[in-house]
Amino acid sequence: MSYSDCMLCPRRCGVDRTAGERGFCGCPDGALVAKYMIHRWEEPALAGEGGSGAVFFGGCSLGCVYCQNRTISGGPVGEPVDGAGLRRIFHELIRQGAENIDLVTPTHFLPTVLEALEAPLPVPVVYNCGGYELEGTVRRLEGKVDIWLPDLKYSDHRLARRLSGAADYWETATAAIRQMVRQTGPVRWEGDKVARGVIVRHLILPGQVENSLKVLDWLGDTFAPGEVLVSLMRQYTPMPGMEPPLDRTVTDEEYDAVLSWMMLNDLHGFVQEDSAADTGYIPEF
């Protein structure tokens, strides 16, 4: 896997980023770090008391129209860093007390990330992604990621195409998540923190309850209780210019319906209060 014939994500652009060609993500042949920080708003079992050492990368291979991080995800934003520079960022965050290193949307910079992760770190590595990953990319990271934190956004192909331009999202993401679980095995706890395993995030979208129910059905049917954790997210915040129903937050009725379905599927994990739907929780980039 390289930048010279880029096939790092399911877009499979095949461009030579080392020669200045740009694919879907629009990014060059080296990592762009838009921000790194101690992030205290991840799931409590990740952030702990010290917070996550979040590294936000510029650009994205998914491009959701409702993305809260669109100021950095929409293109080549951030400071260029090589593998050694990225490693220094990791150690600076650990020095600040980070409970883990939280790589946020890193796949389109995989060669640089792999270089930075060549030697083990003294804290867990979290791979925080949109779930739209190739199985081969996941396999390439085996032994370097302790906690996978993928989204599982869509069960509806039409919705995935309309909102993320990825009609193949469901097949691609479910195959990737299966591979993640094969690597880590069931979730392993150390005290009140997750030390290893897979936490699947699902963002409830306004007006799309059926999409959420099918996502939860698949998780309940595929994994034993507690084998993976589910983070049910109510934080959808409408960005300017969104059309109905995406121009509003999730209603209590929608949230209660999805939460009840999560319980019926015997899925364990985390939930959010309605106060999470607030732009104040979006980092300033």
C-alpha positions in Angstrom: 0.0 0.0 0.0 1.5 3.3 -1.1 0.8 6.8 -2.3 2.1 6.1 -5.8 -0.9 4.0 -6.9 -3.3 5.0 -4.2 -5.7 2.2 -3.3 -5.9 2.9 0.4 -9.6 3.3 0.7 -12.7 1.9 -1.1 -12.6 4.8 -3.6 -9.6 3.0 -5.2 -8.6 6.1 -7.1 -5.3 4.7 -8.3 -3.7 8.1 -8.6 0.0 8.8 -8.1 0.0 11.2 -5.2 3.8 11.3 -5.2 3.6 13.0 -8.6 1.0 15.6 -7.5 -2.1 13.7 -8.6 -5.1 13.9 -6.3 -7.9 11.5 -5.8 -11.2 11.7 -3.9 -9.6 12.9 -0.7 -7.7 15.6 -2.5 -4.6 15.0 -0.3 -0.9 14.8 -1.0 1.6 12.0 -0.3 2.1 12.7 3.3 0.0 13.2 6.4 -1.8 16.5 7.1 -2.5 17.1 10.8 -5.3 19.6 11.2 -5.2 19.6 15.0 -4.0 17.5 17.9 -5.3 17.9 21.4 -6.4 16.2 24.6 -10.0 15.3 23.8 -12.2 14.7 26.8 -15.5 14.1 24.9 -14.9 10.6 23.6 -16.7 7.6 25.3 -15.8 7.5 29.0 -14.3 4.1 28.7 -11.8 5.6 26.2 -11.1 9.1 27.5 -10.8 8.2 31.2 -9.6 11.0 33.5 -6.7 12.1 31.2 -8.6 12.3 27.9 -7.8 10.9 24.5 -4.8 12.1 22.6 -6.7 13.0 19.5 -4.9 13.6 16.2 -7.3 15.0 13.6 -6.2 14.5 10.0 -7.2 16.7 7.1 -9.3 15.4 4.3 -11.5 12.3 4.2 -12.3 9.3 2.0 -16.1 9.4 2.8 -17.3 13.0 2.6 -20.6 13.0 4.4 -22.8 16.0 3.5 -23.6 16.6 7.2 -20.1 16.3 8.6 -19.5 18.4 11.7 -15.8 18.5 10.9 -16.2 19.7 7.3 -13.8 22.6 7.8 -11.0 20.0 7.8 -12.6 17.0 6.2 -13.4 18.7 2.9 -9.9 18.8 1.5 -6.1 19.0 2.1 -6.1 21.0 5.4 -3.4 20.8 8.0 0.3 20.9 8.7 2.4 18.3 6.7 4.1 15.8 8.9 6.2 12.7 8.1 6.2 9.5 10.2 8.8 10.8 12.6 6.9 14.0 13.1 3.7 12.1 13.7 5.5 10.0 16.3 6.6 13.1 18.1 3.0 14.3 18.2 2.0 11.0 19.8 4.7 11.3 22.5 3.8 15.0 23.2 0.1 14.0 23.8 1.2 11.1 26.1 3.4 13.6 28.0 0.3 15.7 28.5 -1.5 12.7 30.1 -3.4 11.2 27.1 -5.0 7.8 28.0 -4.6 6.7 24.4 -3.6 7.9 20.9 -6.9 8.5 19.0 -6.3 8.6 15.2 -9.2 10.5 13.7 -9.9 9.7 10.0 -6.4 8.5 9.2 -6.8 6.0 6.4 -5.9 8.2 3.4 -2.5 8.7 5.1 -1.9 5.0 6.0 1.7 4.8 4.8 2.7 7.6 7.1 0.6 6.3 10.0 2.2 2.8 9.7 5.7 4.4 9.8 4.7 6.3 13.0 3.3 3.1 14.6 6.3 0.9 13.7 7.3 0.7 17.4 4.7 0.1 20.1 3.4 3.0 22.2 2.9 2.9 26.0 -0.8 3.6 25.6 -3.5 2.0 23.4 -3.9 3.1 19.8 -7.5 3.9 18.8 -8.4 3.9 15.1 -11.3 6.3 14.8 -12.8 6.0 11.3 -16.1 6.2 9.3 -16.2 2.5 8.8 -15.8 2.8 5.1 -12.6 0.7 5.0 -11.1 -2.0 2.8 -10.5 -5.3 4.5 -7.0 -5.2 3.2 -6.3 -1.9 4.9 -7.7 -3.3 8.2 -5.4 -6.4 7.8 -2.4 -4.2 7.2 -3.0 -2.6 10.6 -3.1 -5.8 12.5 -1.0 -5.7 15.7 -0.8 -1.9 15.6 -4.3 -1.0 16.6 -5.7 -1.9 20.1 -9.1 -0.4 19.8 -11.1 0.0 16.6 -13.7 2.8 16.7 -15.6 2.6 13.4 -18.9 4.1 12.5 -21.6 2.0 11.0 -23.6 4.8 9.4 -25.9 3.2 6.9 -27.8 0.0 6.2 -29.7 1.8 3.3 -27.8 1.9 0.1 -29.7 4.8 -1.3 -29.2 6.9 1.8 -25.4 6.1 1.7 -25.2 7.2 -1.9 -27.2 10.4 -1.3 -25.4 11.5 1.9 -21.9 10.1 1.4 -21.6 9.1 -2.3 -20.9 5.6 -1.3 -23.6 3.1 -2.4 -21.3 0.2 -1.4 -21.0 1.5 2.2 -23.0 -1.3 3.9 -21.1 -4.2 2.3 -17.8 -2.5 2.7 -18.2 -1.4 6.3 -19.7 -4.6 7.6 -16.9 -6.7 6.1 -14.3 -4.3 7.6 -15.9 -4.5 11.1 -15.9 -8.3 10.9 -12.2 -8.2 10.2 -11.6 -5.7 13.1 -13.3 -8.1 15.5 -11.3 -11.0 14.2 -8.1 -9.1 15.0 -8.9 -8.0 18.5 -11.4 -10.6 19.7 -14.1 -9.7 22.3 -13.8 -6.4 24.1 -11.3 -6.5 27.0 -11.6 -4.2 29.9 -9.0 -3.0 32.4 -10.9 -1.6 35.3 -13.4 0.9 33.8 -11.5 1.4 30.6 -11.5 -0.6 27.3 -8.0 -1.9 26.7 -8.7 -3.8 23.5 -11.6 -4.5 21.1 -14.2 -2.9 18.8 -16.6 -0.1 19.6 -19.0 0.5 16.8 -20.5 4.0 16.7 -23.9 4.7 15.1 -25.1 8.2 14.6 -28.9 8.5 14.6 -30.0 10.6 11.7 -33.3 12.6 11.8 -36.1 11.0 9.8 -34.1 7.7 9.4 -35.1 5.5 12.2 -35.5 2.4 9.9 -31.8 2.8 8.8 -30.8 2.7 12.5 -32.9 -0.3 13.3 -31.3 -2.4 10.5 -27.9 -1.4 11.7 -28.6 -2.6 15.2 -30.3 -5.8 13.9 -27.0 -6.7 12.1 -24.9 -6.0 15.1 -27.2 -8.1 17.3 -27.3 -10.9 14.8 -23.6 -11.0 14.1 -21.9 -10.6 17.5 -22.5 -12.2 20.9 -23.6 -9.9 23.7 -20.6 -7.9 24.8 -18.4 -9.1 22.0 -18.5 -5.6 20.6 -19.7 -2.4 22.2 -22.1 0.0 20.6 -22.0 3.7 21.0 -25.4 5.1 20.1 -24.9 8.7 19.2 -27.6 11.4 19.4 -25.2 14.3 18.6 -26.4 15.0 15.1 -26.2 18.8 14.6 -27.6 20.3 11.4 -25.0 22.2 9.4 -26.1 25.3 7.4 -27.9 24.6 4.2 -29.2 21.1 5.1 -32.6 20.1 3.6 -35.4 18.5 5.6 -35.3 16.3 7.6 -31.6 16.8 8.1 -32.2 20.5 9.0 -33.2 19.5 12.5 -31.9 17.4 15.5 -33.2 14.0 16.4 -36.5 14.0 18.2 -37.1 12.2 21.5 -39.5 9.8 19.8 -36.8 8.9 17.2 -34.1 8.4 19.9 -36.4 6.4 22.1 -37.3 4.0 19.3 -33.7 3.4 18.4 -32.6 3.0 22.0 -35.3 0.5 22.7 -34.2 -1.5 19.6 -30.6 -1.5 20.9 -31.8 -3.0 24.2 -34.0 -5.6 22.4 -30.9 -6.7 20.5 -29.0 -7.1 23.8 -26.3 -4.7 22.7 -24.1 -3.2 25.3 -22.3 0.1 25.2 -22.9 3.8 25.5 -25.6 6.3 24.8 -25.8 10.1 24.6 -28.2 12.7 26.1 -30.0 15.2 23.9 -27.5 17.9 25.1 -24.8 16.2 22.9 -26.5 17.8 19.8 -24.6 21.1 20.3 -22.0 22.8 18.2 -20.1 23.5 21.4 -18.7 19.9 21.3 -17.2 20.4 17.9 -13.5 21.1 18.2 -12.3 24.5 16.9 -10.0 23.7 13.9 
